[in-house]
Amino acid sequence: MEDPSKYLEASWHRRSDQAQAKVQKAIKELRTNGEPVNFNTVHLKSGVSKNYLYTNEVVRKEIESQRSLEAERAGAWHRKYDRTSKSKDVIIEAKDKRIAKLEEENQRLRQELDVLRRVLYEKKE
């Protein structure tokens, strides 16, 4: 007589392989659509239970690696933005200095113009 547990085990492996394929397909779709890859989004997209996602080591590592890649990309964007913000601050500071210098020169030229006008006015009299 055959062992019925062998059929159960085969069924379990087949269902596990199908779930794994669903998860891989969902992760691929999420990546191509630019959506975040995390346990919840994979669960919703694939229809596989969250418990399976957390307990299956291969799936868990795949999702965690995708999450870390997304975090690195976001961090790189923020570093670039911060760098741009700092350079913007430097440019603004340089412009402020230039404006102050031009205002001083403008004030000096106005005073010089007043002196020259007085001289011309005194010569006419």
N, CA, C and O atoms as a Tinker XYZ file with bonds, in Angstrom:
   500  protein
     1  N      0.822000   -1.179000    0.000000    73     2
     2  CA     0.000000    0.000000    0.000000    64     1     3
     3  C      0.870000    1.248000    0.000000    63     2     4     5
     4  O      1.912000    1.288000    0.654000    81     3
     5  N      0.438000    2.262000   -0.735000    73     3     6
     6  CA     1.230000    3.478000   -0.856000    64     5     7
     7  C      1.039000    4.363000    0.363000    63     6     8     9
     8  O      0.029000    4.305000    1.064000    81     7
     9  N      2.063000    5.189000    0.585000    73     7    10
    10  CA     2.029000    6.112000    1.723000    64     9    11
    11  C      1.280000    7.380000    1.314000    63    10    12    13
    12  O      1.738000    8.083000    0.413000    81    11
    13  N      0.130000    7.702000    1.950000    73    11    14
    14  CA    -0.629000    8.892000    1.562000    64    13    15
    15  C      0.096000   10.204000    1.894000    63    14    16    17
    16  O     -0.207000   11.237000    1.298000    81    15
    17  N      1.031000   10.176000    2.818000    73    15    18
    18  CA     1.751000   11.407000    3.172000    64    17    19
    19  C      2.605000   11.918000    2.025000    63    18    20    21
    20  O      2.915000   13.106000    1.946000    81    19
    21  N      2.988000   10.993000    1.124000    73    19    22
    22  CA     3.795000   11.435000   -0.008000    64    21    23
    23  C      2.975000   12.344000   -0.915000    63    22    24    25
    24  O      3.523000   13.285000   -1.489000    81    23
    25  N      1.667000   12.087000   -1.063000    73    23    26
    26  CA     0.803000   12.944000   -1.869000    64    25    27
    27  C      0.598000   14.306000   -1.200000    63    26    28    29
    28  O      0.557000   15.346000   -1.856000    81    27
    29  N      0.473000   14.260000    0.111000    73    27    30
    30  CA     0.341000   15.515000    0.844000    64    29    31
    31  C      1.597000   16.369000    0.703000    63    30    32    33
    32  O      1.526000   17.583000    0.513000    81    31
    33  N      2.728000   15.717000    0.800000    73    31    34
    34  CA     4.002000   16.440000    0.678000    64    33    35
    35  C      4.169000   17.012000   -0.720000    63    34    36    37
    36  O      4.637000   18.140000   -0.872000    81    35
    37  N      3.796000   16.260000   -1.735000    73    35    38
    38  CA     3.888000   16.741000   -3.114000    64    37    39
    39  C      2.955000   17.936000   -3.308000    63    38    40    41
    40  O      3.317000   18.911000   -3.967000    81    39
    41  N      1.765000   17.855000   -2.738000    73    39    42
    42  CA     0.809000   18.954000   -2.835000    64    41    43
    43  C      1.360000   20.195000   -2.126000    63    42    44    45
    44  O      1.243000   21.316000   -2.622000    81    43
    45  N      1.956000   19.971000   -0.967000    73    43    46
    46  CA     2.521000   21.091000   -0.215000    64    45    47
    47  C      3.632000   21.775000   -1.014000    63    46    48    49
    48  O      3.691000   23.003000   -1.066000    81    47
    49  N      4.515000   20.984000   -1.637000    73    47    50
    50  CA     5.611000   21.548000   -2.444000    64    49    51
    51  C      5.058000   22.304000   -3.648000    63    50    52    53
    52  O      5.541000   23.385000   -3.983000    81    51
    53  N      4.037000   21.729000   -4.301000    73    51    54
    54  CA     3.446000   22.380000   -5.468000    64    53    55
    55  C      2.824000   23.726000   -5.078000    63    54    56    57
    56  O      3.021000   24.726000   -5.768000    81    55
    57  N      2.072000   23.749000   -3.969000    73    55    58
    58  CA     1.463000   24.993000   -3.502000    64    57    59
    59  C      2.525000   26.014000   -3.097000    63    58    60    61
    60  O      2.368000   27.209000   -3.349000    81    59
    61  N      3.585000   25.553000   -2.481000    73    59    62
    62  CA     4.679000   26.440000   -2.081000    64    61    63
    63  C      5.356000   27.046000   -3.309000    63    62    64    65
    64  O      5.673000   28.235000   -3.331000    81    63
    65  N      5.574000   26.213000   -4.331000    73    63    66
    66  CA     6.189000   26.709000   -5.563000    64    65    67
    67  C      5.289000   27.726000   -6.262000    63    66    68    69
    68  O      5.770000   28.719000   -6.809000    81    67
    69  N      3.971000   27.470000   -6.240000    73    67    70
    70  CA     3.033000   28.413000   -6.849000    64    69    71
    71  C      3.039000   29.745000   -6.092000    63    70    72    73
    72  O      3.018000   30.813000   -6.703000    81    71
    73  N      3.068000   29.673000   -4.775000    73    71    74
    74  CA     3.104000   30.892000   -3.967000    64    73    75
    75  C      4.397000   31.660000   -4.237000    63    74    76    77
    76  O      4.393000   32.886000   -4.354000    81    75
    77  N      5.494000   30.926000   -4.333000    73    75    78
    78  CA     6.793000   31.561000   -4.617000    64    77    79
    79  C      6.747000   32.269000   -5.974000    63    78    80    81
    80  O      7.249000   33.384000   -6.115000    81    79
    81  N      6.148000   31.621000   -6.957000    73    79    82
    82  CA     6.044000   32.222000   -8.290000    64    81    83
    83  C      5.163000   33.476000   -8.246000    63    82    84    85
    84  O      5.485000   34.477000   -8.886000    81    83
    85  N      4.065000   33.430000   -7.505000    73    83    86
    86  CA     3.202000   34.602000   -7.367000    64    85    87
    87  C      3.959000   35.761000   -6.743000    63    86    88    89
    88  O      3.836000   36.907000   -7.175000    81    87
    89  N      4.739000   35.447000   -5.724000    73    87    90
    90  CA     5.505000   36.491000   -5.032000    64    89    91
    91  C      6.530000   37.107000   -5.967000    63    90    92    93
    92  O      6.651000   38.330000   -6.032000    81    91
    93  N      7.272000   36.278000   -6.692000    73    91    94
    94  CA     8.291000   36.790000   -7.612000    64    93    95
    95  C      7.654000   37.662000   -8.702000    63    94    96    97
    96  O      8.196000   38.700000   -9.080000    81    95
    97  N      6.496000   37.219000   -9.193000    73    95    98
    98  CA     5.792000   37.999000  -10.215000    64    97    99
    99  C      5.337000   39.346000   -9.638000    63    98   100   101
   100  O      5.458000   40.380000  -10.296000    81    99
   101  N      4.818000   39.327000   -8.418000    73    99   102
   102  CA     4.361000   40.564000   -7.785000    64   101   103
   103  C      5.520000   41.522000   -7.554000    63   102   104   105
   104  O      5.385000   42.720000   -7.800000    81   103
   105  N      6.647000   41.019000   -7.090000    73   103   106
   106  CA     7.823000   41.870000   -6.855000    64   105   107
   107  C      8.286000   42.494000   -8.173000    63   106   108   109
   108  O      8.616000   43.678000   -8.231000    81   107
   109  N      8.302000   41.682000   -9.221000    73   107   110
   110  CA     8.724000   42.189000  -10.529000    64   109   111
   111  C      7.776000   43.287000  -11.018000    63   110   112   113
   112  O      8.228000   44.314000  -11.524000    81   111
   113  N      6.468000   43.077000  -10.870000    73   111   114
   114  CA     5.491000   44.097000  -11.283000    64   113   115
   115  C      5.642000   45.377000  -10.466000    63   114   116   117
   116  O      5.585000   46.480000  -11.009000    81   115
   117  N      5.833000   45.221000   -9.170000    73   115   118
   118  CA     5.986000   46.409000   -8.317000    64   117   119
   119  C      7.220000   47.204000   -8.723000    63   118   120   121
   120  O      7.182000   48.433000   -8.783000    81   119
   121  N      8.314000   46.499000   -9.002000    73   119   122
   122  CA     9.540000   47.203000   -9.411000    64   121   123
   123  C      9.353000   47.926000  -10.728000    63   122   124   125
   124  O      9.766000   49.077000  -10.869000    81   123
   125  N      8.726000   47.255000  -11.709000    73   123   126
   126  CA     8.573000   47.887000  -13.024000    64   125   127
   127  C      7.616000   49.065000  -12.969000    63   126   128   129
   128  O      7.764000   50.014000  -13.738000    81   127
   129  N      6.634000   49.020000  -12.070000    73   127   130
   130  CA     5.689000   50.129000  -11.927000    64   129   131
   131  C      6.217000   51.237000  -11.027000    63   130   132   133
   132  O      5.577000   52.279000  -10.889000    81   131
   133  N      7.365000   51.024000  -10.420000    73   131   134
   134  CA     7.950000   52.038000   -9.545000    64   133   135
   135  C      7.263000   52.134000   -8.197000    63   134   136   137
   136  O      7.402000   53.137000   -7.498000    81   135
   137  N      6.531000   51.114000   -7.829000    73   135   138
   138  CA     5.844000   51.102000   -6.541000    64   137   139
   139  C      6.780000   50.553000   -5.467000    63   138   140   141
   140  O      7.721000   49.824000   -5.780000    81   139
   141  N      6.529000   50.897000   -4.209000    73   139   142
   142  CA     7.399000   50.381000   -3.144000    64   141   143
   143  C      7.228000   48.873000   -2.964000    63   142   144   145
   144  O      6.122000   48.339000   -3.049000    81   143
   145  N      8.348000   48.206000   -2.715000    73   143   146
   146  CA     8.315000   46.766000   -2.470000    64   145   147
   147  C      8.467000   46.556000   -0.971000    63   146   148   149
   148  O      9.542000   46.761000   -0.408000    81   147
   149  N      7.385000   46.147000   -0.338000    73   147   150
   150  CA     7.419000   45.813000    1.077000    64   149   151
   151  C      6.444000   44.659000    1.308000    63   150   152   153
   152  O      5.765000   44.219000    0.380000    81   151
   153  N      6.380000   44.179000    2.532000    73   151   154
   154  CA     5.567000   42.999000    2.805000    64   153   155
   155  C      4.095000   43.240000    2.488000    63   154   156   157
   156  O      3.424000   42.362000    1.946000    81   155
   157  N      3.602000   44.401000    2.816000    73   155   158
   158  CA     2.191000   44.687000    2.591000    64   157   159
   159  C      1.862000   44.773000    1.103000    63   158   160   161
   160  O      0.880000   44.179000    0.659000    81   159
   161  N      2.656000   45.494000    0.332000    73   159   162
   162  CA     2.358000   45.629000   -1.098000    64   161   163
   163  C      2.496000   44.295000   -1.817000    63   162   164   165
   164  O      1.703000   43.992000   -2.708000    81   163
   165  N      3.490000   43.495000   -1.444000    73   163   166
   166  CA     3.644000   42.173000   -2.060000    64   165   167
   167  C      2.458000   41.294000   -1.681000    63   166   168   169
   168  O      1.936000   40.558000   -2.518000    81   167
   169  N      2.037000   41.367000   -0.436000    73   167   170
   170  CA     0.872000   40.596000    0.022000    64   169   171
   171  C     -0.368000   40.962000   -0.791000    63   170   172   173
   172  O     -1.096000   40.079000   -1.245000    81   171
   173  N     -0.609000   42.256000   -0.976000    73   171   174
   174  CA    -1.789000   42.696000   -1.709000    64   173   175
   175  C     -1.712000   42.345000   -3.192000    63   174   176   177
   176  O     -2.714000   41.964000   -3.796000    81   175
   177  N     -0.534000   42.471000   -3.771000    73   175   178
   178  CA    -0.371000   42.233000   -5.205000    64   177   179
   179  C     -0.412000   40.745000   -5.547000    63   178   180   181
   180  O     -0.967000   40.359000   -6.576000    81   179
   181  N      0.176000   39.904000   -4.681000    73   179   182
   182  CA     0.288000   38.480000   -5.000000    64   181   183
   183  C     -0.866000   37.643000   -4.462000    63   182   184   185
   184  O     -1.159000   36.571000   -4.992000    81   183
   185  N     -1.520000   38.128000   -3.413000    73   183   186
   186  CA    -2.579000   37.337000   -2.807000    64   185   187
   187  C     -2.064000   36.274000   -1.856000    63   186   188   189
   188  O     -2.831000   35.438000   -1.379000    81   187
   189  N     -0.772000   36.304000   -1.578000    73   187   190
   190  CA    -0.152000   35.357000   -0.657000    64   189   191
   191  C     -0.228000   35.942000    0.751000    63   190   192   193
   192  O     -0.153000   37.160000    0.918000    81   191
   193  N     -0.375000   35.096000    1.757000    73   191   194
   194  CA    -0.519000   35.586000    3.128000    64   193   195
   195  C      0.772000   36.255000    3.608000    63   194   196   197
   196  O      1.876000   35.902000    3.193000    81   195
   197  N      0.592000   37.221000    4.488000    73   195   198
   198  CA     1.762000   37.886000    5.072000    64   197   199
   199  C      2.589000   36.901000    5.877000    63   198   200   201
   200  O      3.816000   36.995000    5.911000    81   199
   201  N      1.921000   35.954000    6.526000    73   199   202
   202  CA     2.626000   34.944000    7.304000    64   201   203
   203  C      3.608000   34.184000    6.417000    63   202   204   205
   204  O      4.742000   33.928000    6.823000    81   203
   205  N      3.181000   33.824000    5.213000    73   203   206
   206  CA     4.065000   33.126000    4.277000    64   205   207
   207  C      5.253000   34.009000    3.911000    63   206   208   209
   208  O      6.390000   33.542000    3.847000    81   207
   209  N      4.978000   35.291000    3.672000    73   207   210
   210  CA     6.056000   36.206000    3.282000    64   209   211
   211  C      7.096000   36.338000    4.393000    63   210   212   213
   212  O      8.294000   36.407000    4.120000    81   211
   213  N      6.643000   36.373000    5.630000    73   211   214
   214  CA     7.571000   36.519000    6.748000    64   213   215
   215  C      8.297000   35.220000    7.088000    63   214   216   217
   216  O      9.455000   35.251000    7.504000    81   215
   217  N      7.632000   34.087000    6.918000    73   215   218
   218  CA     8.249000   32.819000    7.347000    64   217   219
   219  C      9.120000   32.184000    6.280000    63   218   220   221
   220  O     10.055000   31.458000    6.618000    81   219
   221  N      8.854000   32.426000    5.015000    73   219   222
   222  CA     9.680000   31.860000    3.950000    64   221   223
   223  C     10.956000   32.701000    3.841000    63   222   224   225
   224  O     10.902000   33.878000    3.484000    81   223
   225  N     12.079000   32.101000    4.144000    73   223   226
   226  CA    13.354000   32.836000    4.203000    64   225   227
   227  C     13.750000   33.455000    2.865000    63   226   228   229
   228  O     14.230000   34.587000    2.820000    81   227
   229  N     13.549000   32.711000    1.775000    73   227   230
   230  CA    13.945000   33.215000    0.454000    64   229   231
   231  C     13.136000   34.466000    0.107000    63   230   232   233
   232  O     13.685000   35.475000   -0.335000    81   231
   233  N     11.837000   34.378000    0.315000    73   231   234
   234  CA    10.955000   35.504000    0.005000    64   233   235
   235  C     11.272000   36.682000    0.915000    63   234   236   237
   236  O     11.353000   37.825000    0.466000    81   235
   237  N     11.450000   36.392000    2.189000    73   235   238
   238  CA    11.734000   37.447000    3.155000    64   237   239
   239  C     13.006000   38.211000    2.789000    63   238   240   241
   240  O     13.033000   39.442000    2.817000    81   239
   241  N     14.057000   37.469000    2.446000    73   239   242
   242  CA    15.324000   38.117000    2.077000    64   241   243
   243  C     15.175000   38.941000    0.801000    63   242   244   245
   244  O     15.761000   40.017000    0.684000    81   243
   245  N     14.391000   38.437000   -0.156000    73   243   246
   246  CA    14.172000   39.174000   -1.406000    64   245   247
   247  C     13.464000   40.504000   -1.142000    63   246   248   249
   248  O     13.869000   41.546000   -1.658000    81   247
   249  N     12.415000   40.458000   -0.341000    73   247   250
   250  CA    11.668000   41.686000   -0.031000    64   249   251
   251  C     12.535000   42.657000    0.758000    63   250   252   253
   252  O     12.525000   43.857000    0.485000    81   251
   253  N     13.276000   42.159000    1.722000    73   251   254
   254  CA    14.138000   43.035000    2.522000    64   253   255
   255  C     15.239000   43.653000    1.673000    63   254   256   257
   256  O     15.593000   44.815000    1.870000    81   255
   257  N     15.783000   42.886000    0.730000    73   255   258
   258  CA    16.834000   43.453000   -0.131000    64   257   259
   259  C     16.250000   44.537000   -1.043000    63   258   260   261
   260  O     16.897000   45.556000   -1.287000    81   259
   261  N     15.041000   44.321000   -1.542000    73   259   262
   262  CA    14.394000   45.344000   -2.375000    64   261   263
   263  C     14.108000   46.609000   -1.569000    63   262   264   265
   264  O     14.269000   47.724000   -2.067000    81   263
   265  N     13.685000   46.424000   -0.327000    73   263   266
   266  CA    13.421000   47.581000    0.534000    64   265   267
   267  C     14.701000   48.352000    0.802000    63   266   268   269
   268  O     14.698000   49.583000    0.801000    81   267
   269  N     15.797000   47.636000    1.033000    73   267   270
   270  CA    17.058000   48.339000    1.297000    64   269   271
   271  C     17.544000   49.079000    0.051000    63   270   272   273
   272  O     18.096000   50.173000    0.161000    81   271
   273  N     17.343000   48.493000   -1.137000    73   271   274
   274  CA    17.715000   49.188000   -2.377000    64   273   275
   275  C     16.914000   50.477000   -2.533000    63   274   276   277
   276  O     17.461000   51.515000   -2.907000    81   275
   277  N     15.626000   50.404000   -2.245000    73   275   278
   278  CA    14.792000   51.601000   -2.344000    64   277   279
   279  C     15.224000   52.665000   -1.341000    63   278   280   281
   280  O     15.218000   53.858000   -1.644000    81   279
   281  N     15.598000   52.220000   -0.146000    73   279   282
   282  CA    16.052000   53.165000    0.876000    64   281   283
   283  C     17.350000   53.834000    0.444000    63   282   284   285
   284  O     17.541000   55.029000    0.669000    81   283
   285  N     18.249000   53.059000   -0.180000    73   283   286
   286  CA    19.510000   53.643000   -0.666000    64   285   287
   287  C     19.247000   54.670000   -1.752000    63   286   288   289
   288  O     19.864000   55.735000   -1.767000    81   287
   289  N     18.330000   54.354000   -2.665000    73   287   290
   290  CA    18.003000   55.310000   -3.736000    64   289   291
   291  C     17.425000   56.600000   -3.159000    63   290   292   293
   292  O     17.784000   57.700000   -3.580000    81   291
   293  N     16.537000   56.446000   -2.202000    73   291   294
   294  CA    15.936000   57.625000   -1.573000    64   293   295
   295  C     17.006000   58.425000   -0.834000    63   294   296   297
   296  O     16.998000   59.656000   -0.865000    81   295
   297  N     17.925000   57.728000   -0.171000    73   295   298
   298  CA    19.011000   58.408000    0.534000    64   297   299
   299  C     19.910000   59.159000   -0.421000    63   298   300   301
   300  O     20.351000   60.269000   -0.123000    81   299
   301  N     20.186000   58.560000   -1.572000    73   299   302
   302  CA    21.023000   59.225000   -2.568000    64   301   303
   303  C     20.330000   60.478000   -3.085000    63   302   304   305
   304  O     20.980000   61.502000   -3.298000    81   303
   305  N     19.024000   60.407000   -3.289000    73   303   306
   306  CA    18.290000   61.575000   -3.753000    64   305   307
   307  C     18.350000   62.671000   -2.711000    63   306   308   309
   308  O     18.547000   63.839000   -3.047000    81   307
   309  N     18.181000   62.303000   -1.425000    73   307   310
   310  CA    18.221000   63.306000   -0.367000    64   309   311
   311  C     19.612000   63.918000   -0.232000    63   310   312   313
   312  O     19.744000   65.120000   -0.002000    81   311
   313  N     20.646000   63.095000   -0.376000    73   311   314
   314  CA    22.006000   63.639000   -0.309000    64   313   315
   315  C     22.224000   64.633000   -1.449000    63   314   316   317
   316  O     22.826000   65.687000   -1.247000    81   315
   317  N     21.740000   64.301000   -2.638000    73   315   318
   318  CA    21.878000   65.201000   -3.773000    64   317   319
   319  C     21.106000   66.492000   -3.510000    63   318   320   321
   320  O     21.607000   67.584000   -3.780000    81   319
   321  N     19.890000   66.368000   -2.985000    73   319   322
   322  CA    19.084000   67.541000   -2.692000    64   321   323
   323  C     19.761000   68.407000   -1.644000    63   322   324   325
   324  O     19.791000   69.631000   -1.768000    81   323
   325  N     20.310000   67.770000   -0.602000    73   323   326
   326  CA    20.993000   68.529000    0.439000    64   325   327
   327  C     22.201000   69.251000   -0.134000    63   326   328   329
   328  O     22.454000   70.408000    0.202000    81   327
   329  N     22.941000   68.576000   -0.991000    73   327   330
   330  CA    24.109000   69.188000   -1.606000    64   329   331
   331  C     23.670000   70.388000   -2.437000    63   330   332   333
   332  O     24.310000   71.439000   -2.399000    81   331
   333  N     22.609000   70.238000   -3.167000    73   331   334
   334  CA    22.093000   71.334000   -3.976000    64   333   335
   335  C     21.651000   72.487000   -3.084000    63   334   336   337
   336  O     21.870000   73.654000   -3.406000    81   335
   337  N     21.038000   72.151000   -1.978000    73   335   338
   338  CA    20.583000   73.180000   -1.048000    64   337   339
   339  C     21.771000   73.940000   -0.468000    63   338   340   341
   340  O     21.726000   75.163000   -0.334000    81   339
   341  N     22.829000   73.215000   -0.126000    73   339   342
   342  CA    24.025000   73.873000    0.419000    64   341   343
   343  C     24.668000   74.772000   -0.626000    63   342   344   345
   344  O     25.083000   75.889000   -0.318000    81   343
   345  N     24.752000   74.287000   -1.861000    73   343   346
   346  CA    25.356000   75.119000   -2.900000    64   345   347
   347  C     24.484000   76.334000   -3.174000    63   346   348   349
   348  O     24.988000   77.413000   -3.487000    81   347
   349  N     23.184000   76.155000   -3.056000    73   347   350
   350  CA    22.273000   77.282000   -3.229000    64   349   351
   351  C     22.528000   78.327000   -2.148000    63   350   352   353
   352  O     22.522000   79.527000   -2.424000    81   351
   353  N     22.752000   77.871000   -0.919000    73   351   354
   354  CA    23.047000   78.794000    0.179000    64   353   355
   355  C     24.341000   79.557000   -0.081000    63   354   356   357
   356  O     24.428000   80.750000    0.210000    81   355
   357  N     25.343000   78.877000   -0.625000    73   355   358
   358  CA    26.618000   79.525000   -0.937000    64   357   359
   359  C     26.418000   80.588000   -2.012000    63   358   360   361
   360  O     26.968000   81.685000   -1.914000    81   359
   361  N     25.641000   80.267000   -3.028000    73   359   362
   362  CA    25.381000   81.225000   -4.106000    64   361   363
   363  C     24.640000   82.446000   -3.566000    63   362   364   365
   364  O     24.965000   83.581000   -3.916000    81   363
   365  N     23.652000   82.211000   -2.718000    73   363   366
   366  CA    22.894000   83.324000   -2.139000    64   365   367
   367  C     23.800000   84.206000   -1.299000    63   366   368   369
   368  O     23.703000   85.432000   -1.354000    81   367
   369  N     24.681000   83.587000   -0.520000    73   367   370
   370  CA    25.610000   84.365000    0.307000    64   369   371
   371  C     26.534000   85.210000   -0.571000    63   370   372   373
   372  O     26.788000   86.374000   -0.261000    81   371
   373  N     27.042000   84.627000   -1.671000    73   371   374
   374  CA    27.911000   85.373000   -2.573000    64   373   375
   375  C     27.162000   86.546000   -3.208000    63   374   376   377
   376  O     27.722000   87.631000   -3.366000    81   375
   377  N     25.914000   86.328000   -3.565000    73   375   378
   378  CA    25.125000   87.414000   -4.150000    64   377   379
   379  C     24.862000   88.507000   -3.122000    63   378   380   381
   380  O     24.897000   89.692000   -3.453000    81   379
   381  N     24.599000   88.117000   -1.877000    73   379   382
   382  CA    24.389000   89.113000   -0.820000    64   381   383
   383  C     25.628000   89.981000   -0.639000    63   382   384   385
   384  O     25.523000   91.197000   -0.478000    81   383
   385  N     26.805000   89.353000   -0.666000    73   383   386
   386  CA    28.050000   90.115000   -0.539000    64   385   387
   387  C     28.212000   91.073000   -1.715000    63   386   388   389
   388  O     28.616000   92.223000   -1.543000    81   387
   389  N     27.892000   90.585000   -2.910000    73   387   390
   390  CA    28.023000   91.429000   -4.106000    64   389   391
   391  C     27.052000   92.610000   -4.022000    63   390   392   393
   392  O     27.415000   93.736000   -4.362000    81   391
   393  N     25.848000   92.361000   -3.582000    73   391   394
   394  CA    24.863000   93.435000   -3.446000    64   393   395
   395  C     25.339000   94.473000   -2.438000    63   394   396   397
   396  O     25.213000   95.673000   -2.684000    81   395
   397  N     25.883000   94.031000   -1.305000    73   395   398
   398  CA    26.376000   94.957000   -0.286000    64   397   399
   399  C     27.513000   95.807000   -0.860000    63   398   400   401
   400  O     27.584000   97.012000   -0.620000    81   399
   401  N     28.398000   95.160000   -1.621000    73   399   402
   402  CA    29.525000   95.882000   -2.222000    64   401   403
   403  C     29.008000   96.928000   -3.221000    63   402   404   405
   404  O     29.494000   98.059000   -3.237000    81   403
   405  N     28.044000   96.562000   -4.039000    73   403   406
   406  CA    27.483000   97.495000   -5.021000    64   405   407
   407  C     26.740000   98.641000   -4.344000    63   406   408   409
   408  O     26.794000   99.776000   -4.818000    81   407
   409  N     26.053000   98.363000   -3.251000    73   407   410
   410  CA    25.359000   99.423000   -2.524000    64   409   411
   411  C     26.360000  100.424000   -1.934000    63   410   412   413
   412  O     26.117000  101.631000   -1.950000    81   411
   413  N     27.482000   99.922000   -1.415000    73   411   414
   414  CA    28.534000  100.816000   -0.898000    64   413   415
   415  C     29.081000  101.693000   -2.013000    63   414   416   417
   416  O     29.265000  102.898000   -1.844000    81   415
   417  N     29.339000  101.058000   -3.168000    73   415   418
   418  CA    29.874000  101.812000   -4.299000    64   417   419
   419  C     28.848000  102.850000   -4.773000    63   418   420   421
   420  O     29.216000  103.976000   -5.108000    81   419
   421  N     27.603000  102.486000   -4.800000    73   419   422
   422  CA    26.546000  103.402000   -5.197000    64   421   423
   423  C     26.490000  104.602000   -4.244000    63   422   424   425
   424  O     26.368000  105.744000   -4.687000    81   423
   425  N     26.577000  104.344000   -2.954000    73   423   426
   426  CA    26.563000  105.414000   -1.954000    64   425   427
   427  C     27.767000  106.342000   -2.146000    63   426   428   429
   428  O     27.634000  107.564000   -2.081000    81   427
   429  N     28.931000  105.754000   -2.382000    73   427   430
   430  CA    30.141000  106.550000   -2.580000    64   429   431
   431  C     30.009000  107.440000   -3.821000    63   430   432   433
   432  O     30.383000  108.612000   -3.798000    81   431
   433  N     29.469000  106.862000   -4.909000    73   431   434
   434  CA    29.298000  107.635000   -6.141000    64   433   435
   435  C     28.270000  108.759000   -5.973000    63   434   436   437
   436  O     28.430000  109.832000   -6.554000    81   435
   437  N     27.229000  108.525000   -5.191000    73   435   438
   438  CA    26.240000  109.584000   -4.934000    64   437   439
   439  C     26.894000  110.750000   -4.169000    63   438   440   441
   440  O     26.658000  111.920000   -4.472000    81   439
   441  N     27.715000  110.401000   -3.180000    73   439   442
   442  CA    28.407000  111.454000   -2.421000    64   441   443
   443  C     29.345000  112.231000   -3.330000    63   442   444   445
   444  O     29.416000  113.458000   -3.261000    81   443
   445  N     30.058000  111.515000   -4.177000    73   443   446
   446  CA    30.977000  112.161000   -5.116000    64   445   447
   447  C     30.197000  113.081000   -6.071000    63   446   448   449
   448  O     30.654000  114.181000   -6.380000    81   447
   449  N     29.047000  112.643000   -6.527000    73   447   450
   450  CA    28.209000  113.437000   -7.410000    64   449   451
   451  C     27.722000  114.709000   -6.699000    63   450   452   453
   452  O     27.682000  115.784000   -7.297000    81   451
   453  N     27.357000  114.576000   -5.436000    73   451   454
   454  CA    26.932000  115.753000   -4.665000    64   453   455
   455  C     28.069000  116.764000   -4.551000    63   454   456   457
   456  O     27.848000  117.967000   -4.691000    81   455
   457  N     29.267000  116.288000   -4.302000    73   455   458
   458  CA    30.421000  117.183000   -4.186000    64   457   459
   459  C     30.651000  117.900000   -5.517000    63   458   460   461
   460  O     30.863000  119.112000   -5.547000    81   459
   461  N     30.608000  117.153000   -6.602000    73   459   462
   462  CA    30.835000  117.764000   -7.914000    64   461   463
   463  C     29.737000  118.773000   -8.273000    63   462   464   465
   464  O     30.021000  119.794000   -8.898000    81   463
   465  N     28.517000  118.503000   -7.894000    73   463   466
   466  CA    27.428000  119.447000   -8.138000    64   465   467
   467  C     27.655000  120.743000   -7.357000    63   466   468   469
   468  O     27.402000  121.834000   -7.870000    81   467
   469  N     28.137000  120.619000   -6.109000    73   467   470
   470  CA    28.426000  121.815000   -5.313000    64   469   471
   471  C     29.523000  122.646000   -5.961000    63   470   472   473
   472  O     29.447000  123.873000   -6.025000    81   471
   473  N     30.549000  121.941000   -6.441000    73   471   474
   474  CA    31.654000  122.651000   -7.087000    64   473   475
   475  C     31.141000  123.394000   -8.321000    63   474   476   477
   476  O     31.472000  124.563000   -8.517000    81   475
   477  N     30.353000  122.743000   -9.139000    73   475   478
   478  CA    29.797000  123.389000  -10.333000    64   477   479
   479  C     28.898000  124.567000   -9.963000    63   478   480   481
   480  O     28.935000  125.607000  -10.621000    81   479
   481  N     28.114000  124.413000   -8.941000    73   479   482
   482  CA    27.208000  125.467000   -8.520000    64   481   483
   483  C     27.987000  126.691000   -8.018000    63   482   484   485
   484  O     27.605000  127.832000   -8.278000    81   483
   485  N     29.093000  126.432000   -7.290000    73   483   486
   486  CA    29.912000  127.532000   -6.782000    64   485   487
   487  C     30.626000  128.246000   -7.897000    63   486   488   489
   488  O     30.831000  129.457000   -7.814000    81   487
   489  N     31.016000  127.532000   -8.948000    73   487   490
   490  CA    31.699000  128.158000  -10.078000    64   489   491
   491  C     30.760000  129.088000  -10.848000    63   490   492   493
   492  O     31.199000  130.115000  -11.364000    81   491
   493  N     29.494000  128.747000  -10.931000    73   491   494
   494  CA    28.540000  129.557000  -11.663000    64   493   495
   495  C     28.278000  130.872000  -10.935000    63   494   496   497
   496  O     27.974000  131.873000  -11.583000    81   495
   497  N     28.383000  130.897000   -9.675000    73   495   498
   498  CA    28.095000  132.116000   -8.924000    64   497   499
   499  C     29.243000  133.021000   -8.893000    63   498   500
   500  O     29.165000  134.097000   -8.299000    81   499
